[in-house]
Amino acid sequence: MPDDVQVSGLGGFVERYRIDRPVGAATTKRAQVRGILEQLIDAELHPGDAIPSERALVTRLGVSRVTIRQAIADLVEAGALERVHGKGTYVTGPQVDSRLHLTSFSREMRDRGLSPATVVLSAAEELASDDVAYALRIRPNRPVVRVERLRTADGTPMAYEVGYYPSALFPGLLNRELGSLYDVFASEYGVVVTSGEQTVRAESADANQARILGIAKRAPLLVQERVTYAGERVIEMASSAYRADRYRIHMAITPRGAREN
């Protein structure tokens, strides 16, 4: 294997990397290739970018395909790369380990050192269905605001969210900034979230969810269904579909009847 190798990626990317062999120590080709890929990921690529194909790496690095696959497998196991069947191998995005507690998505991501962003996909007033009316404790066919959003962290799609909010409680909500609703409720309406009830279930992504989240159809999702309160008033019914490859739920459990420390 040559001391200097040329790695060619997508979009015409060409960068030169040098393989450093420690003096007096044996460095396997697998470790060398892994190191080159780590440099490529750290210096040039971003979450969601594809790495060069196995064939391209074999040609550029002058090693066997088995060695390339072993090095890639190491980085997949480490969480730096992910394989997408039929498409290739990509740089992973942020992994979030979330505790079950009531906070805004934006605040939770910032607490983990990630940069949150929200794309409002649609926002409109409509008449409440029976299920929405029951959850919000209002009469059926009363006006509610439906907000559909994509939530991202460091540019990586994390969750697809649909929420319903009583129009009577939030007049003019459609004219507000809808990126962080809990902050808007507190600052613009004096309504502070105090508690909530939430269930979590697993489901497979449908075609619409897959398109929005940039994942394969039928990929696993963690779906959180939530009813949120401000005091005794119900202010929100929402469903958030999180990418299961990006989001884990952490909870502390104690025996029934035992006191939490």
C-alpha positions as semicolon CSV with decimal commas, in nm:
position;residue;x (nm);y (nm);z (nm)
1;M;0,000;0,000;0,000
2;P;0,151;0,338;-0,093
3;D;0,236;0,601;0,166
4;D;0,022;0,863;-0,010
5;V;-0,325;0,773;-0,134
6;Q;-0,586;0,971;-0,321
7;V;-0,947;0,937;-0,211
8;S;-1,217;1,047;-0,450
9;G;-1,564;1,108;-0,314
10;L;-1,887;1,242;-0,455
11;G;-1,933;1,579;-0,621
12;G;-1,578;1,585;-0,755
13;F;-1,427;1,580;-0,406
14;V;-1,059;1,485;-0,419
15;E;-0,838;1,504;-0,111
16;R;-0,494;1,364;-0,035
17;Y;-0,437;1,169;0,286
18;R;-0,113;1,026;0,421
19;I;-0,087;0,693;0,599
20;D;0,139;0,724;0,899
21;R;0,299;0,401;1,017
22;P;0,404;0,419;1,384
23;V;0,776;0,351;1,428
24;G;0,836;0,004;1,566
25;A;0,468;-0,092;1,556
26;A;0,266;-0,291;1,306
27;T;-0,036;-0,113;1,166
28;T;-0,281;-0,328;0,978
29;K;-0,424;-0,218;0,647
30;R;-0,768;-0,240;0,805
31;A;-0,666;0,014;1,071
32;Q;-0,502;0,238;0,808
33;V;-0,814;0,241;0,593
34;R;-1,029;0,307;0,899
35;G;-0,806;0,602;0,987
36;I;-0,834;0,746;0,635
37;L;-1,212;0,719;0,647
38;E;-1,220;0,884;0,989
39;Q;-1,015;1,174;0,852
40;L;-1,251;1,203;0,556
41;I;-1,555;1,208;0,785
42;D;-1,406;1,463;1,026
43;A;-1,252;1,698;0,768
44;E;-1,478;1,696;0,466
45;L;-1,809;1,518;0,509
46;H;-2,128;1,606;0,691
47;P;-2,418;1,400;0,830
48;G;-2,605;1,244;0,541
49;D;-2,310;1,255;0,297
50;A;-2,213;0,932;0,125
51;I;-1,861;0,797;0,148
52;P;-1,691;0,672;-0,169
53;S;-1,807;0,332;-0,293
54;E;-1,621;0,015;-0,201
55;R;-1,502;-0,016;-0,560
56;A;-1,365;0,340;-0,560
57;L;-1,186;0,283;-0,229
58;V;-1,034;-0,042;-0,352
59;T;-0,901;0,135;-0,663
60;R;-0,772;0,442;-0,478
61;L;-0,623;0,271;-0,174
62;G;-0,488;-0,042;-0,340
63;V;-0,628;-0,282;-0,082
64;S;-0,874;-0,569;-0,106
65;R;-1,249;-0,528;-0,086
66;V;-1,246;-0,744;0,228
67;T;-1,021;-0,490;0,400
68;I;-1,246;-0,203;0,291
69;R;-1,556;-0,381;0,420
70;Q;-1,390;-0,459;0,753
71;A;-1,288;-0,095;0,803
72;I;-1,637;0,028;0,712
73;A;-1,794;-0,232;0,943
74;D;-1,580;-0,098;1,229
75;L;-1,712;0,254;1,171
76;V;-2,071;0,133;1,136
77;E;-2,039;-0,046;1,469
78;A;-1,892;0,270;1,623
79;G;-2,191;0,471;1,498
80;A;-1,991;0,694;1,263
81;L;-2,140;0,541;0,947
82;E;-2,466;0,377;0,851
83;R;-2,549;0,147;0,562
84;V;-2,864;0,210;0,359
85;H;-2,964;-0,101;0,168
86;G;-2,939;-0,056;-0,206
87;K;-2,801;0,298;-0,178
88;G;-2,463;0,303;-0,005
89;T;-2,291;0,402;0,319
90;Y;-2,350;0,741;0,477
91;V;-2,217;0,957;0,758
92;T;-2,453;0,935;1,051
93;G;-2,623;1,230;1,217
94;P;-2,662;1,304;1,587
95;Q;-2,775;1,031;1,827
96;V;-3,006;1,153;2,104
97;D;-3,062;0,970;2,433
98;S;-3,372;1,137;2,575
99;R;-3,518;1,120;2,923
100;L;-3,894;1,110;2,955
101;H;-3,971;1,462;3,070
102;L;-4,177;1,756;2,949
103;T;-3,968;2,008;2,759
104;S;-3,958;2,158;2,413
105;F;-3,769;1,982;2,136
106;S;-3,550;2,289;2,080
107;R;-3,448;2,311;2,445
108;E;-3,377;1,938;2,464
109;M;-3,149;1,951;2,160
110;R;-2,961;2,257;2,291
111;D;-2,909;2,083;2,625
112;R;-2,728;1,809;2,430
113;G;-2,507;2,053;2,244
114;L;-2,697;2,022;1,917
115;S;-2,834;2,299;1,699
116;P;-3,213;2,262;1,663
117;A;-3,419;2,389;1,372
118;T;-3,782;2,362;1,272
119;V;-3,940;2,358;0,929
120;V;-4,311;2,440;0,937
121;L;-4,459;2,217;0,667
122;S;-4,815;2,343;0,705
123;A;-5,027;2,544;0,947
124;A;-5,399;2,604;0,915
125;E;-5,719;2,637;1,110
126;E;-5,970;2,353;1,078
127;L;-6,265;2,206;1,262
128;A;-6,183;1,957;1,535
129;S;-6,259;1,593;1,467
130;D;-6,419;1,385;1,741
131;D;-6,082;1,244;1,852
132;V;-5,912;1,584;1,861
133;A;-6,207;1,745;2,039
134;Y;-6,210;1,469;2,302
135;A;-5,837;1,506;2,368
136;L;-5,853;1,887;2,389
137;R;-6,177;1,881;2,594
138;I;-6,366;2,097;2,349
139;R;-6,679;2,038;2,145
140;P;-6,650;1,865;1,808
141;N;-6,624;2,099;1,509
142;R;-6,482;2,379;1,719
143;P;-6,188;2,555;1,544
144;V;-5,836;2,431;1,615
145;V;-5,498;2,516;1,467
146;R;-5,320;2,220;1,308
147;V;-4,942;2,259;1,279
148;E;-4,724;2,013;1,088
149;R;-4,348;2,044;1,147
150;L;-4,016;1,878;1,074
151;R;-3,768;1,897;1,362
152;T;-3,394;1,872;1,293
153;A;-3,074;1,863;1,499
154;D;-2,746;1,976;1,342
155;G;-2,924;1,962;1,007
156;T;-3,033;1,598;1,047
157;P;-3,409;1,519;1,034
158;M;-3,511;1,386;1,375
159;A;-3,888;1,402;1,408
160;Y;-4,208;1,464;1,214
161;E;-4,470;1,629;1,432
162;V;-4,840;1,709;1,398
163;G;-5,006;1,913;1,674
164;Y;-5,353;2,055;1,741
165;Y;-5,420;2,367;1,951
166;P;-5,753;2,531;2,051
167;S;-5,808;2,846;1,846
168;A;-6,007;3,004;2,129
169;L;-5,707;2,975;2,360
170;F;-5,453;3,102;2,105
171;P;-5,613;3,368;1,884
172;G;-5,389;3,479;1,601
173;L;-5,153;3,183;1,647
174;L;-5,111;3,144;1,272
175;N;-4,949;3,488;1,263
176;R;-4,687;3,389;1,520
177;E;-4,349;3,219;1,486
178;L;-4,429;2,848;1,508
179;G;-4,078;2,709;1,552
180;S;-4,093;2,672;1,932
181;L;-4,459;2,675;2,032
182;Y;-4,413;2,641;2,409
183;D;-4,204;2,959;2,411
184;V;-4,470;3,138;2,204
185;F;-4,744;3,022;2,440
186;A;-4,554;3,160;2,740
187;S;-4,436;3,489;2,591
188;E;-4,734;3,583;2,374
189;Y;-5,029;3,433;2,561
190;G;-4,908;3,391;2,919
191;V;-4,981;3,018;2,897
192;V;-4,711;2,808;3,065
193;V;-4,692;2,433;3,018
194;T;-4,715;2,256;3,354
195;S;-4,772;1,887;3,284
196;G;-4,850;1,629;3,021
197;E;-4,951;1,271;2,951
198;Q;-4,752;1,078;2,693
199;T;-4,752;0,732;2,541
200;V;-4,478;0,582;2,325
201;R;-4,528;0,317;2,060
202;A;-4,337;0,171;1,769
203;E;-4,450;0,181;1,409
204;S;-4,309;0,165;1,057
205;A;-4,269;0,480;0,849
206;D;-4,530;0,528;0,579
207;A;-4,441;0,685;0,244
208;N;-4,509;1,041;0,365
209;Q;-4,310;1,006;0,689
210;A;-4,022;0,838;0,503
211;R;-4,006;1,121;0,249
212;I;-4,007;1,394;0,514
213;L;-3,753;1,225;0,744
214;G;-3,526;1,107;0,463
215;I;-3,549;0,740;0,557
216;A;-3,662;0,421;0,388
217;K;-4,029;0,331;0,379
218;R;-4,116;0,097;0,668
219;A;-3,809;0,211;0,865
220;P;-3,870;0,196;1,242
221;L;-4,013;0,499;1,421
222;L;-4,071;0,585;1,787
223;V;-4,405;0,766;1,804
224;Q;-4,483;0,983;2,105
225;E;-4,849;1,079;2,148
226;R;-4,891;1,362;2,394
227;V;-5,161;1,567;2,565
228;T;-5,022;1,879;2,731
229;Y;-5,169;2,090;3,010
230;A;-5,136;2,441;3,147
231;G;-5,284;2,396;3,491
232;E;-5,621;2,228;3,432
233;R;-5,651;2,339;3,069
234;V;-5,557;2,109;2,783
235;I;-5,357;2,314;2,535
236;E;-5,211;2,058;2,298
237;M;-5,269;1,722;2,136
238;A;-4,960;1,616;1,940
239;S;-4,798;1,319;1,776
240;S;-4,421;1,314;1,717
241;A;-4,265;1,042;1,501
242;Y;-3,893;1,012;1,583
243;R;-3,639;0,825;1,374
244;A;-3,556;0,515;1,577
245;D;-3,196;0,522;1,450
246;R;-3,149;0,870;1,597
247;Y;-3,353;0,866;1,915
248;R;-3,352;0,654;2,230
249;I;-3,567;0,694;2,539
250;H;-3,408;0,675;2,882
251;M;-3,606;0,635;3,203
252;A;-3,532;0,567;3,568
253;I;-3,743;0,291;3,721
254;T;-3,794;0,189;4,082
255;P;-3,984;-0,099;4,246
256;R;-4,348;-0,023;4,316
257;G;-4,381;0,136;4,655
258;A;-4,012;0,226;4,675
259;R;-3,902;0,585;4,712
260;E;-3,690;0,745;4,445
261;N;-3,359;0,885;4,570
